[in-house]
Amino acid sequence: MKYMIAMFGSAGEMTQVQSPEWITEMIHFMVGLDEGLRETGELVFAEGLSDGALAKTIRLENGQPVATDGPFAEAKESLIGFWIVDVESEARAIEICAQIAVYSGVVELRPVPAGPPEV
């Protein structure tokens, strides 16, 4: 089963509140996690994102697209990176999420269906 693991946070805030040693440790953990998931064949795709301060949110107003600065969520923390994994079970996906949550505090796990829902 495929899952998306979404990590939330604020890169800008992290650099202000965490020590350089903690940030280096977190980066080494993320690189190691990716390598381990590649080795087991569970990693489909992973990517980090730029800080939410660089995001744009696009909404339609009177049928026209209007871009505003910032991520969609009205919060300090926004999506900062994600993984698509193909694992044997939800339990395995939760195990991976637990490792990431050590650094991010919260992780969202969402199934990736093979196609659109049947209507």
N, C-alpha and C positions, 0 to 999 in steps of 0.2 A: 504494500500500500504506500502510495506517495503522500507526503505531508510537507507543508510549508512551515518552517520554524522562523518566526519573526522576532527579532531582537529590538527592543526599544531603548532609547536613551538620548542623551545630548552630548555630542562630542565636545562642543564648546564648554559645557558645564563640567564634563569629566576632566578636562585639562586644568580646570581651575580648582577642583576639589580633591583630585587624586594625585598621589606622588608620581614622579616619573618612573620609579621602580614598579609601582602597581600597574601603570599603563604598559610598561614593557612586558611585565608578567602576563597581562591580559592579551596582548598581541601575540606573544609566544603560545599561549593557550589556544587562541583562535586558529593560528597557523597549524598547530599540532592536531587540533580537532578536524580541520579540513583534510589534512594528510591521512589521519586515521580513517575518516569516512570514505576517502578515495580508496584506501587499501582494502577496506571491507566491501567495496562496491556499492555502498549505501548512498554516496553523494551523487546527486543528479546535477546540481548547480548551486553555487553560493556566491554572494557578492555583498560587500560593504557599500554603504551609501554615504554621500556627503552629508554634512550636518544639516538638520532641518531648516536652519536659518537661510540656506541657499535654495530651499524648495519653493515652488510656486503651486498655488491651488487655482484651478480653472473651473469657473461656474458659468452657466448660461444665464444671461440677463437679457430679457426681451429677445431671445433667440441668438444673441451674440456672445461669443466667449469673452470673459473678463478674467484676467489673471491678477491674483493678489499675492504678495509675498508671504512665505511661510507654508508649513505643511497643513494638511487638511485639519488635523486634530488641533483643537484649541488648548494646547498644553505645552509645557516645556519639553517634554519627551516626545519623540516621534520615532518612526521606523528608522533604524540606523543600519540594519543589515538583515539578510535572510539566507536561509538554506532551503533547498528542495531536496528531500531525502526519500529514498525508496527502501523501506524497512519491512521486516517480517511482521511487526505488530505495533499497535499503538503504545504498548508498554516500552518497546525499544525507543520509539520516538520521544516518549516522556523521559526516558533515561538520558537521552542526548540533551533535551531541554533543560534538565536539572543541572547539567554541567555548565551550560551557557548562563543560566540564572545566577550562578555564583558571581558572575561579573556584571550582569545587566539588571539583576533584581527581579525582572519580569520577562517572560517569554510567551509568545502566543503560538499555539500549535493548531494548525487547521488542515483537515484532509484536502488533498487535491484529487478531485474526481477524474475518472478517465474521459468524461465528456459532459455535455450539458445534461441537466436533469430531464427526465422524461416528462412530457406534458400530456 
